């Protein structure tokens, strides 16, 4: 198994807008998602929600 122990895809959580793009430096295109607090009651993640769209990252609200 040559791929054993290899991370294929990665995500980040609890990041602010300034951390999203630099976070891609390590995994590159393997960074596929951002998970932050966002709901009808908590709108803190609005900037992150908009910014993650530029590189095509999925947004996972929690």
GUGUKE-81363 format. One record per residue (C-alpha): residue number from 0; residue in one letter; x, y, z. Coordinates in nm, 2 decimals, always signed. Last residue first. Layout:
BEGIN
{rec NUM,'A',{X,Y,Z}}
...
END
This chain:
BEGIN
{rec 61,'X',{-2.12,+2.42,+1.31}}
{rec 60,'X',{-2.12,+2.54,+0.95}}
{rec 59,'X',{-1.91,+2.34,+0.70}}
{rec 58,'X',{-1.79,+2.56,+0.42}}
{rec 57,'X',{-1.65,+2.39,+0.11}}
{rec 56,'X',{-1.34,+2.55,-0.04}}
{rec 55,'X',{-1.35,+2.69,-0.40}}
{rec 54,'X',{-1.04,+2.91,-0.38}}
{rec 53,'X',{-1.26,+3.23,-0.39}}
{rec 52,'X',{-1.55,+3.07,-0.21}}
{rec 51,'X',{-1.36,+3.04,+0.12}}
{rec 50,'X',{-1.36,+3.43,+0.15}}
{rec 49,'X',{-1.74,+3.47,+0.16}}
{rec 48,'X',{-1.80,+3.22,+0.44}}
{rec 47,'X',{-1.49,+3.34,+0.62}}
{rec 46,'X',{-1.63,+3.69,+0.63}}
{rec 45,'X',{-1.97,+3.58,+0.74}}
{rec 44,'X',{-1.83,+3.36,+1.02}}
{rec 43,'X',{-1.96,+3.56,+1.32}}
{rec 42,'X',{-2.32,+3.52,+1.22}}
{rec 41,'X',{-2.43,+3.32,+1.52}}
{rec 40,'X',{-2.81,+3.29,+1.58}}
{rec 39,'X',{-2.91,+3.20,+1.22}}
{rec 38,'X',{-2.60,+2.98,+1.21}}
{rec 37,'X',{-2.23,+3.00,+1.15}}
{rec 36,'X',{-1.95,+2.87,+1.37}}
{rec 35,'X',{-1.66,+2.76,+1.15}}
{rec 34,'X',{-1.55,+2.47,+0.94}}
{rec 33,'X',{-1.34,+2.54,+0.63}}
{rec 32,'X',{-1.29,+2.28,+0.36}}
{rec 31,'X',{-1.09,+2.14,+0.07}}
{rec 30,'X',{-0.72,+2.17,+0.16}}
{rec 29,'X',{-0.56,+1.91,-0.07}}
{rec 28,'X',{-0.51,+2.18,-0.33}}
{rec 27,'X',{-0.21,+2.31,-0.13}}
{rec 26,'X',{-0.16,+2.10,+0.19}}
{rec 25,'X',{+0.10,+2.33,+0.35}}
{rec 24,'X',{+0.04,+2.67,+0.18}}
{rec 23,'X',{-0.34,+2.64,+0.19}}
{rec 22,'X',{-0.35,+2.77,+0.55}}
{rec 21,'X',{-0.21,+3.10,+0.42}}
{rec 20,'X',{-0.54,+3.15,+0.24}}
{rec 19,'X',{-0.77,+3.08,+0.53}}
{rec 18,'X',{-0.58,+3.25,+0.82}}
{rec 17,'X',{-0.67,+3.61,+0.75}}
{rec 16,'X',{-1.04,+3.52,+0.73}}
{rec 15,'X',{-1.05,+3.37,+1.08}}
{rec 14,'X',{-1.00,+3.01,+1.15}}
{rec 13,'X',{-1.20,+2.78,+1.38}}
{rec 12,'X',{-1.17,+2.48,+1.16}}
{rec 11,'X',{-0.94,+2.36,+0.89}}
{rec 10,'X',{-0.99,+2.08,+0.63}}
{rec 9,'X',{-0.77,+1.82,+0.47}}
{rec 8,'X',{-0.78,+1.58,+0.18}}
{rec 7,'X',{-0.56,+1.28,+0.09}}
{rec 6,'X',{-0.36,+1.24,+0.40}}
{rec 5,'X',{-0.11,+0.96,+0.34}}
{rec 4,'X',{-0.07,+0.69,+0.61}}
{rec 3,'X',{-0.09,+0.41,+0.35}}
{rec 2,'X',{-0.06,+0.55,+0.00}}
{rec 1,'X',{+0.20,+0.30,-0.12}}
{rec 0,'X',{+0.00,+0.00,+0.00}}
END
